[in-house]
């Protein structure tokens, strides 16, 4: 079983069959809005992305998730931590918030962590040392973000 298959199995067990089988969105169960039909079209497990912000505002986060589903329909976005998350997107990163990245890395050792924020020159080194895989300025083109979300996580030995 591949890592992607195990993620799908974990996602399926967390969400149950009810809403998925009926073609409902994941919004009720996960916090995202990607319809299952879009995720199953190629037979592969969906990429699940936890969207987290340093200054959460639920209404804005939900609006962003709804927009992202249009831009990246093959990714399931969630606002709540769940098992088998493949990607964690930390939006609005600010210098001095390395503890957030360290906690996310400890809780999700296999996940790809992408941090975005304004003026990354001031925090890029810090966020990478804390365990993020990518540190990017904001705004970032959705095409580049999508590319990062699909990259396999590279691990360093030692």
VOBA-1610 file (N, C-alpha, C; in pm, whole numbers, padded with zeros to 5 digits, always signed):
BEGIN
Unk+00086-00118+00000Unk+00000+00000+00000Unk+00090+00123+00000Unk+00062+00217-00089Unk+00141+00338-00096Unk+00098+00436+00012Unk+00184+00539+00037Unk+00150+00641+00137Unk+00020+00711+00098Unk+00003+00735-00031Unk-00117+00803-00077Unk-00241+00716-00051Unk-00230+00584-00075Unk-00342+00494-00048Unk-00375+00489+00100Unk-00272+00487+00185Unk-00298+00484+00329Unk-00364+00613+00375Unk-00328+00726+00315Unk-00394+00853+00348Unk-00541+00847+00311Unk-00571+00790+00195Unk-00711+00781+00152Unk-00790+00691+00245Unk-00728+00580+00287Unk-00794+00490+00378Unk-00823+00560+00510Unk-00727+00635+00560Unk-00747+00709+00684Unk-00852+00817+00669Unk-00852+00886+00558Unk-00951+00990+00533Unk-01089+00928+00524Unk-01100+00817+00454Unk-01229+00751+00442Unk-01283+00705+00576Unk-01197+00652+00661Unk-01244+00605+00792Unk-01285+00721+00880Unk-01223+00838+00863Unk-01260+00955+00943Unk-01391+01014+00896Unk-01416+01008+00767Unk-01532+01076+00713Unk-01653+00986+00698Unk-01632+00855+00698Unk-01745+00766+00678Unk-01787+00767+00532Unk-01889+00690+00502Unk-01932+00679+00363Unk-02049+00768+00331Unk-02126+00810+00427Unk-02249+00886+00403Unk-02235+01002+00307Unk-02172+01112+00347Unk-02166+01228+00260Unk-02088+01203+00132Unk-01985+01118+00139Unk-01904+01093+00020Unk-01983+01017-00083Unk-02054+00913-00039Unk-02127+00829-00132Unk-02236+00908-00203Unk-02289+01008-00138Unk-02396+01088-00197Unk-02341+01201-00283Unk-02209+01213-00295Unk-02150+01318-00377Unk-02149+01453-00308Unk-02171+01454-00175Unk-02170+01580-00102Unk-02028+01630-00092Unk-02015+01755-00053Unk-01882+01811-00037Unk-01825+01768+00096Unk-01697+01794+00114Unk-01632+01763+00240Unk-01654+01873+00342Unk-01723+01977+00306Unk-01737+02093+00395Unk-01795+02055+00530Unk-01893+01967+00531Unk-01957+01931+00656Unk-01864+01850+00746Unk-01781+01767+00685Unk-01699+01675+00762Unk-01558+01725+00789Unk-01497+01790+00691Unk-01356+01825+00702Unk-01332+01975+00708Unk-01421+02054+00657Unk-01401+02198+00655Unk-01368+02248+00516Unk-01351+02159+00421Unk-01324+02198+00284Unk-01451+02190+00202Unk-01437+02203+00072Unk-01556+02197-00012Unk-01535+02120-00141Unk-01430+02041-00152Unk-01405+01967-00275Unk-01501+01849-00287Unk-01577+01838-00395Unk-01666+01724-00410Unk-01586+01596-00433Unk-01633+01486-00378Unk-01561+01360-00390Unk-01547+01317-00535Unk-01645+01346-00620Unk-01635+01304-00759Unk-01511+01360-00826Unk-01471+01482-00790Unk-01351+01542-00848Unk-01226+01472-00797Unk-01232+01427-00673Unk-01114+01365-00613Unk-01095+01221-00658Unk-01202+01152-00693Unk-01192+01011-00729Unk-01175+00990-00879Unk-01180+01096-00957Unk-01184+01082-01102Unk-01066+01005-01159Unk-00949+01017-01102Unk-00832+00946-01156Unk-00800+00819-01079Unk-00882+00784-00980Unk-00861+00663-00905Unk-00756+00673-00797Unk-00690+00786-00784Unk-00588+00803-00680Unk-00647+00871-00559Unk-00583+00848-00447Unk-00626+00913-00323Unk-00606+01063-00334Unk-00696+01139-00275Unk-00680+01285-00281Unk-00567+01333-00192Unk-00512+01446-00227Unk-00416+01514-00140Unk-00499+01593-00042Unk-00472+01576+00086Unk-00545+01648+00190Unk-00453+01757+00244Unk-00502+01881+00242Unk-00424+01996+00286Unk-00492+02065+00403Unk-00422+02072+00514Unk-00469+02148+00630Unk-00430+02293+00610Unk-00529+02380+00606Unk-00506+02523+00594Unk-00510+02583+00734Unk-00400+02642+00775Unk-00394+02701+00908Unk-00336+02842+00897Unk-00383+02929+00982Unk-00335+03068+00981Unk-00288+03106+01121Unk-00199+03204+01129Unk-00155+03251+01260Unk-00261+03335+01328Unk-00343+03401+01249Unk-00451+03486+01303Unk-00582+03437+01243Unk-00635+03328+01298Unk-00752+03268+01235Unk-00877+03356+01242Unk-00940+03365+01131Unk-01072+03427+01121Unk-01154+03329+01039Unk-01242+03259+01105Unk-01314+03146+01045Unk-01382+03183+00913Unk-01451+03294+00907Unk-01525+03330+00785Unk-01429+03351+00667Unk-01318+03418+00691Unk-01221+03440+00583Unk-01156+03308+00541Unk-01125+03225+00638Unk-01063+03095+00607Unk-01157+03009+00524Unk-01285+03005+00560Unk-01382+02927+00483Unk-01397+02982+00342Unk-01397+03114+00329Unk-01406+03175+00196Unk-01282+03139+00113Unk-01166+03139+00176Unk-01044+03102+00105Unk-01051+02957+00060Unk-01098+02869+00147Unk-01111+02727+00110Unk-01204+02712-00010Unk-01316+02781-00009Unk-01410+02772-00121Unk-01345+02820-00251Unk-01265+02923-00242Unk-01194+02973-00360Unk-01088+02873-00407Unk-01014+02817-00312Unk-00907+02724-00345Unk-00960+02599-00415Unk-01078+02555-00379Unk-01137+02438-00443Unk-01156+02463-00592Unk-01187+02585-00628Unk-01200+02620-00769Unk-01064+02620-00838Unk-00963+02667-00769Unk-00828+02677-00825Unk-00754+02543-00827Unk-00778+02460-00725Unk-00708+02331-00711Unk-00809+02223-00676Unk-00891+02182-00773Unk-01000+02089-00744Unk-00956+01948-00703Unk-00832+01913-00726Unk-00786+01779-00691Unk-00733+01770-00548Unk-00743+01878-00473Unk-00695+01880-00335Unk-00813+01901-00241Unk-00815+01825-00132Unk-00917+01843-00028Unk-00857+01937+00075Unk-00920+02050+00096Unk-00874+02147+00195Unk-00956+02132+00321Unk-00888+02136+00435Unk-00955+02125+00563Unk-00907+02238+00655Unk-00994+02281+00741Unk-00958+02382+00841Unk-00935+02319+00977Unk-00966+02191+00989Unk-00949+02120+01117Unk-00842+02012+01101Unk-00756+01997+01199Unk-00655+01890+01192Unk-00722+01753+01187Unk-00679+01671+01095Unk-00725+01533+01085Unk-00602+01446+01057Unk-00617+01318+01076Unk-00506+01226+01047Unk-00482+01220+00897Unk-00364+01179+00859Unk-00327+01156+00720Unk-00325+01281+00634Unk-00297+01395+00693Unk-00281+01518+00616Unk-00150+01507+00539Unk-00155+01536+00409Unk-00035+01528+00326Unk+00040+01661+00322Unk-00036+01771+00330Unk+00022+01904+00319Unk-00038+01994+00426Unk+00045+02076+00485Unk-00003+02178+00578Unk+00041+02312+00520Unk-00056+02400+00501Unk-00027+02533+00450Unk-00046+02632+00564Unk+00063+02693+00607Unk+00059+02795+00712Unk+00053+02930+00643Unk-00063+02992+00648Unk-00085+03122+00583Unk-00054+03235+00680Unk+00003+03341+00629Unk+00028+03460+00711Unk+00137+03442+00814Unk+00240+03364+00778Unk+00349+03342+00873Unk+00417+03475+00904Unk+00457+03489+01030Unk+00528+03609+01075Unk+00651+03567+01155Unk+00754+03649+01147Unk+00878+03624+01221Unk+00847+03600+01368Unk+00913+03499+01424Unk+00896+03468+01566Unk+00792+03361+01595Unk+00730+03306+01492Unk+00626+03205+01513Unk+00677+03064+01483Unk+00805+03043+01502Unk+00865+02912+01476Unk+00804+02800+01558Unk+00755+02831+01676Unk+00695+02728+01762Unk+00573+02664+01695Unk+00502+02742+01617Unk+00385+02688+01544Unk+00432+02582+01445Unk+00537+02611+01372Unk+00591+02516+01274Unk+00645+02392+01344Unk+00718+02411+01454Unk+00772+02296+01528Unk+00660+02205+01578Unk+00551+02264+01628Unk+00437+02184+01675Unk+00373+02108+01560Unk+00351+02177+01448Unk+00291+02111+01333Unk+00380+01998+01281Unk+00511+02020+01279Unk+00604+01916+01234Unk+00600+01796+01329Unk+00597+01822+01459Unk+00593+01712+01557Unk+00464+01632+01543Unk+00355+01699+01517Unk+00225+01632+01505Unk+00205+01566+01369Unk+00278+01611+01268Unk+00261+01562+01130Unk+00396+01539+01065Unk+00472+01441+01112Unk+00609+01424+01062Unk+00620+01391+00913Unk+00517+01335+00853Unk+00522+01298+00712Unk+00467+01407+00620Unk+00402+01506+00676Unk+00336+01609+00593Unk+00437+01708+00537Unk+00403+01759+00420Unk+00479+01869+00360Unk+00426+01998+00423Unk+00512+02082+00475Unk+00469+02208+00536Unk+00515+02323+00448Unk+00417+02404+00405Unk+00443+02521+00322Unk+00398+02644+00401Unk+00490+02736+00425Unk+00457+02860+00496Unk+00460+02975+00396Unk+00357+03059+00402Unk+00353+03178+00318Unk+00328+03299+00406Unk+00383+03411+00365Unk+00362+03535+00439Unk+00432+03650+00370Unk+00409+03765+00419Unk+00472+03885+00363Unk+00617+03894+00410Unk+00701+03950+00327Unk+00842+03975+00359Unk+00915+03851+00410Unk+00921+03743+00329Unk+00983+03619+00375Unk+01132+03630+00405Unk+01198+03732+00353Unk+01340+03748+00381Unk+01365+03757+00531Unk+01271+03814+00604Unk+01289+03832+00749Unk+01264+03704+00828Unk+01196+03605+00771Unk+01163+03485+00848Unk+01193+03352+00777Unk+01238+03355+00654Unk+01258+03234+00577Unk+01350+03132+00647Unk+01464+03177+00694Unk+01559+03088+00760Unk+01496+03027+00886Unk+01430+03109+00963Unk+01367+03065+01087Unk+01263+02954+01062Unk+01178+02974+00964Unk+01071+02880+00939Unk+01125+02747+00884Unk+01228+02753+00803Unk+01288+02630+00751Unk+01359+02553+00864Unk+01426+02623+00953Unk+01490+02557+01067Unk+01387+02494+01161Unk+01269+02553+01168Unk+01164+02502+01256Unk+01098+02376+01199Unk+01121+02348+01070Unk+01068+02224+01013Unk+00982+02240+00889Unk+00962+02361+00840Unk+00885+02378+00717Unk+00967+02330+00598Unk+00899+02285+00496Unk+00966+02240+00374Unk+00985+02353+00274Unk+00892+02450+00279Unk+00899+02563+00186Unk+00858+02691+00259Unk+00925+02800+00226Unk+00891+02933+00279Unk+00877+03025+00159Unk+00757+03078+00140Unk+00728+03157+00020Unk+00663+03290+00056Unk+00690+03388-00025Unk+00626+03518-00008Unk+00479+03512-00045Unk+00407+03610+00001Unk+00266+03623-00033Unk+00243+03760-00093Unk+00173+03770-00202Unk+00099+03662-00269Unk+00191+03570-00349Unk+00141+03450-00373Unk+00210+03350-00453Unk+00110+03300-00558Unk+00152+03281-00681Unk+00057+03230-00781Unk+00003+03093-00739Unk-00126+03073-00758Unk-00187+02945-00721Unk-00124+02829-00797Unk-00078+02853-00919Unk-00013+02747-00995Unk+00114+02699-00923Unk+00190+02792-00866Unk+00312+02754-00793Unk+00276+02683-00662Unk+00174+02732-00594Unk+00129+02669-00471Unk+00082+02526-00498Unk+00007+02509-00604Unk-00041+02376-00642Unk+00077+02284-00671Unk+00177+02337-00737Unk+00297+02258-00767Unk+00366+02214-00637Unk+00378+02305-00542Unk+00440+02270-00413Unk+00359+02164-00340Unk+00227+02175-00343Unk+00141+02079-00275Unk+00153+01939-00333Unk+00189+01929-00460Unk+00202+01799-00525Unk+00342+01739-00517Unk+00438+01816-00471Unk+00575+01765-00461Unk+00585+01666-00346Unk+00663+01560-00365Unk+00686+01469-00252Unk+00775+01538-00150Unk+00755+01505-00025Unk+00837+01567+00081Unk+00977+01508+00075Unk+01076+01594+00069Unk+01216+01551+00070Unk+01264+01551+00214Unk+01328+01444+00252Unk+01381+01434+00388Unk+01533+01430+00382Unk+01595+01496+00476Unk+01741+01493+00482Unk+01782+01387+00583Unk+01888+01319+00555Unk+01939+01216+00647Unk+02034+01278+00746Unk+02033+01224+00866Unk+02128+01272+00964Unk+02066+01354+01063
//
